[in-house]
Amino acid sequence: LQKDLEEVKVLLEKATRKRVRDALTAEKSKIETEMKNEMQQKSQRKAELTENEKPAAVIAPIIAGYTVKISNYGWDQSDKFVKIYITLPRVHQVPAESVQVNFTERSFDPLVKNLNGKSYSMTGNNLLKPISVEGSSEKVKTDTVLVLCRKKAENTRWDYLTQVEKECKEKEKPSYDTETDPSEGLMNVLKKIYEDGDDDMKRTINKAWVESREKQAKGDTDF
């Protein structure tokens, strides 16, 4: 990520067009956010390892009220349910009453108490579509909590889990409107390719950009 960031900064310094600079600035922000998240995760893991190395007699009073935010989960759906899979090692070993999920029409809030001396929670707000509170439930399986959100409208497909996810994904989609400026459509495509590409793809785009600027400077063409 650090090398990607350095390369984007170099390209940003060379870019003169607003659209190109905007695309590169967005990529720069994306990489910086990923680096920040990685640093936070490493710090959290280091803190947890430090806590685990302490004697049990010292740990017990310190972490009794410590709550960890659940981030490791996935989801899929059937005609009747949206299913959220939350991975928590050894969760099947805690008492059944230690696993609770609070449902509303547009949210689910799992809470696992006293697992490895900690509590684990998650807030699933602003679901894409309404769910049936009465028809929703949870199940505990090996190392997994399965949250079953009963769809109010059965046989309907959810393209996203939440409204926020939908809005974020739709903003990322490039515009291919043929009635707009053709160069704008090209820049959107290039931006998407650059953001999703690996190091080789980024270098290829970078090389093409430099060559096009050289040609433009000579009056051969316009990129």
C-alpha positions in Angstrom: 0.0 0.0 0.0 2.9 2.4 0.8 4.4 1.8 -2.7 0.9 2.3 -4.3 0.5 5.6 -2.4 4.0 6.9 -3.4 3.2 6.0 -7.1 -0.1 7.8 -7.0 1.5 10.9 -5.4 4.1 11.0 -8.2 1.4 10.7 -10.8 -0.6 13.4 -9.1 2.3 15.8 -9.2 2.6 15.3 -13.0 -1.1 15.5 -13.7 -2.5 18.8 -15.0 -6.1 18.0 -15.9 -8.8 18.4 -13.3 -10.5 15.1 -14.1 -7.2 13.2 -13.8 -6.3 14.9 -10.6 -9.7 14.2 -9.1 -9.3 10.5 -10.1 -5.8 10.3 -8.6 -6.9 12.2 -5.5 -9.7 9.7 -4.9 -7.3 6.8 -5.3 -4.9 8.5 -2.9 -7.6 8.9 -0.3 -8.7 5.3 -0.8 -5.1 4.0 -0.2 -4.6 6.2 2.9 -7.9 5.0 4.4 -6.8 1.3 3.8 -3.5 2.0 5.4 -5.2 3.7 8.4 -7.5 0.8 8.9 -4.6 -1.7 8.7 -2.7 0.2 11.3 -5.8 0.3 13.6 -6.3 -3.5 13.2 -2.6 -4.2 13.9 -2.8 -2.0 17.0 -5.9 -3.8 18.2 -4.4 -7.3 17.6 -1.2 -6.2 19.4 -3.3 -5.0 22.4 -5.2 -8.2 22.5 -2.0 -10.3 22.4 -0.6 -8.2 25.2 -3.7 -8.8 27.3 -3.6 -12.5 26.6 -0.1 -12.7 27.8 -1.0 -11.3 31.3 -1.8 -13.7 34.2 -5.4 -14.7 34.4 -5.7 -13.1 37.9 -4.7 -9.8 36.4 -6.9 -10.0 33.2 -10.2 -10.9 34.8 -11.0 -7.6 36.5 -9.7 -5.5 33.6 -11.6 -7.0 30.6 -14.8 -7.9 32.4 -16.6 -5.0 30.6 -14.6 -4.9 27.5 -16.7 -5.1 24.3 -15.2 -5.8 20.8 -16.9 -4.6 17.7 -17.7 -7.5 15.3 -16.2 -7.0 11.9 -15.8 -10.5 10.5 -19.1 -11.5 8.9 -20.8 -12.4 5.6 -24.3 -12.6 4.3 -26.5 -14.3 1.7 -30.2 -14.8 1.2 -33.0 -17.2 0.3 -36.6 -16.4 -0.8 -37.6 -15.9 2.9 -34.5 -14.9 4.8 -31.5 -12.6 4.7 -28.8 -14.6 6.5 -25.8 -13.0 8.3 -22.9 -15.3 9.3 -20.8 -13.9 12.1 -17.5 -15.8 12.7 -16.5 -16.0 16.4 -14.2 -18.9 17.4 -15.6 -21.1 20.2 -18.9 -19.2 20.4 -20.7 -22.6 20.4 -19.1 -23.2 23.8 -20.8 -20.3 25.6 -24.3 -20.7 27.3 -27.2 -20.1 24.9 -28.4 -17.1 27.0 -25.1 -15.4 26.3 -26.0 -15.0 22.6 -28.7 -12.3 22.0 -29.9 -10.5 18.9 -32.3 -7.5 19.1 -34.4 -7.0 15.9 -36.3 -4.0 14.6 -37.9 -3.6 11.3 -34.7 -2.1 9.8 -31.9 -3.4 12.1 -30.4 -6.3 13.9 -28.0 -6.0 16.9 -26.2 -9.1 18.0 -24.5 -9.3 21.4 -22.3 -12.2 22.6 -21.4 -12.1 26.3 -18.5 -13.5 28.1 -16.7 -15.2 25.2 -13.0 -15.6 26.1 -13.5 -13.0 28.8 -14.9 -10.4 26.4 -18.3 -9.3 24.9 -18.8 -9.0 21.2 -21.4 -6.7 19.5 -22.5 -5.5 16.1 -25.0 -2.9 14.9 -26.7 -3.7 11.6 -28.7 -0.5 11.0 -30.6 0.9 8.0 -31.2 -2.5 6.3 -32.0 -2.3 2.6 -35.6 -3.4 3.1 -37.9 -4.0 6.2 -37.8 -7.3 8.0 -40.3 -9.2 10.2 -39.2 -8.8 13.9 -41.4 -11.8 15.0 -40.1 -14.1 12.2 -36.4 -13.3 12.7 -34.1 -15.3 15.0 -30.6 -16.5 15.6 -28.8 -19.8 15.7 -25.4 -20.8 17.1 -23.3 -23.2 15.1 -19.6 -24.2 15.4 -17.6 -20.9 15.6 -20.5 -19.1 14.0 -23.6 -17.0 14.9 -26.2 -17.2 12.2 -28.7 -14.3 12.2 -31.9 -15.0 10.2 -33.7 -11.8 9.2 -37.2 -12.7 7.9 -38.0 -10.7 4.8 -41.3 -8.9 5.0 -41.6 -9.1 1.3 -40.8 -12.7 0.4 -39.4 -13.7 -3.0 -37.7 -10.3 -3.4 -34.0 -10.0 -4.0 -31.7 -7.8 -1.9 -28.8 -6.5 -3.9 -27.2 -5.0 -0.8 -27.5 -5.6 2.9 -27.9 -1.9 3.9 -29.0 1.4 2.3 -25.5 2.8 3.1 -23.8 0.0 1.2 -26.2 0.6 -1.8 -25.4 4.3 -1.9 -21.7 3.8 -1.6 -21.6 1.1 -4.4 -23.8 3.2 -6.7 -21.5 6.2 -6.3 -18.6 4.1 -7.4 -20.2 3.0 -10.6 -18.7 4.8 -13.6 -21.0 6.7 -16.0 -21.3 5.4 -19.5 -23.8 8.0 -20.7 -23.1 8.5 -24.4 -24.8 11.9 -24.4 -22.2 13.4 -22.0 -18.7 14.5 -22.9 -16.9 11.5 -24.4 -13.7 12.4 -22.6 -15.6 12.4 -19.3 -16.8 8.9 -20.0 -13.3 7.8 -20.8 -11.9 9.3 -17.6 -14.6 7.5 -15.6 -13.6 4.2 -17.2 -9.9 4.8 -16.7 -10.5 5.8 -13.0 -12.4 2.6 -12.4 -9.7 0.5 -14.1 -7.0 2.3 -12.1 -8.7 1.9 -8.8 -9.3 -1.9 -9.3 -6.0 -2.7 -11.0 -2.9 -4.3 -9.5 0.5 -2.7 -9.6 1.2 -3.7 -13.2 -2.1 -2.2 -14.3 -1.3 1.1 -12.5 2.1 1.2 -14.1 0.6 0.6 -17.5 -1.8 3.5 -17.1 0.9 5.7 -15.7 3.1 5.0 -18.7 0.2 5.7 -21.1 -0.5 8.9 -19.4 3.1 10.1 -19.6 3.4 9.2 -23.3 0.1 11.0 -24.1 1.3 14.1 -22.3 4.6 14.0 -24.3 2.6 13.7 -27.5 0.3 16.6 -26.5 3.3 18.8 -25.7 4.5 18.1 -29.3 1.1 19.0 -30.7 0.5 15.4 -32.0 -2.8 14.7 -30.2 -4.9 15.4 -27.2 -5.4 12.6 -24.5 
